[in-house]
Amino acid sequence: MKDYIEERAIGIANYIIENNATVRQTAKAFGISKSTVHKDVTDRLMQINPTLAKQARKVLDVNKSERHIRGGLATREKYLHQHYV
């Protein structure tokens, strides 16, 4: 694996842990796709630093379990701010 990929995977994991970030937020911050973020955290990071990978995975699992709630809140906000004529 190339050095820059290893560094990116570690940087992604640290970002996720420090900011309690979602895959989408992380992808936007690093300018990469959601698929790349997921691949870096689940596959590549396990080979580089398994402990860090497990910590990042915990955060992502919590985010995944809460995503349906966040989606509902976002939809609610959307309709609360619409003005009917």
C-alpha positions in Angstrom: 0.0 0.0 0.0 1.3 3.4 -0.9 2.4 5.8 1.9 -0.1 8.5 1.1 -3.0 6.0 1.3 -1.9 4.9 4.8 -1.5 8.5 5.9 -5.0 9.3 4.6 -6.6 6.3 6.3 -5.1 7.3 9.6 -6.1 10.9 9.1 -9.6 9.9 8.3 -9.9 7.7 11.4 -8.6 10.5 13.6 -11.0 13.0 12.1 -13.9 10.6 12.6 -13.0 10.0 16.3 -12.2 13.6 17.2 -15.3 15.1 15.5 -17.7 12.3 15.9 -18.2 12.7 12.2 -20.3 10.7 9.7 -18.9 9.1 6.6 -20.6 11.9 4.5 -19.0 14.7 6.6 -15.6 13.0 6.5 -15.8 12.5 2.7 -16.6 16.2 2.3 -13.8 17.3 4.6 -11.2 15.2 2.8 -12.6 15.8 -0.7 -13.0 12.1 -1.4 -16.0 9.7 -2.0 -18.0 8.1 0.8 -16.9 4.7 -0.6 -13.2 5.6 -0.2 -13.8 6.7 3.4 -15.6 3.4 4.1 -12.9 1.4 2.4 -10.1 3.2 4.3 -11.7 2.7 7.7 -12.9 -0.8 7.3 -10.3 -2.5 5.2 -7.1 -0.5 4.9 -6.9 0.8 8.4 -7.3 -2.7 9.9 -4.0 -3.7 8.3 -2.2 -0.5 9.4 -3.6 0.1 12.9 -6.3 -2.3 14.2 -6.9 -0.4 17.4 -7.5 2.9 15.7 -9.8 1.1 13.2 -11.9 -0.3 16.0 -12.3 3.1 17.6 -13.4 4.7 14.3 -15.7 1.8 13.6 -17.5 2.4 17.0 -18.2 6.0 16.0 -19.5 5.0 12.6 -21.7 2.3 14.0 -23.3 4.8 16.4 -23.8 7.2 13.5 -25.3 4.4 11.4 -27.7 3.4 14.2 -28.9 7.1 14.5 -29.2 7.9 10.9 -32.9 7.2 10.6 -33.5 9.7 13.5 -31.4 12.3 11.8 -33.2 11.9 8.6 -36.6 12.3 10.3 -35.4 15.5 12.0 -34.0 16.9 8.8 -37.4 16.2 7.0 -39.2 17.8 9.9 -37.0 20.9 9.7 -37.6 21.1 6.0 -41.3 21.2 6.3 -41.3 23.6 9.3 -39.5 26.2 7.2 -41.7 25.9 4.2 -44.2 28.8 3.8 -47.5 27.9 2.3 -49.2 30.5 0.2 
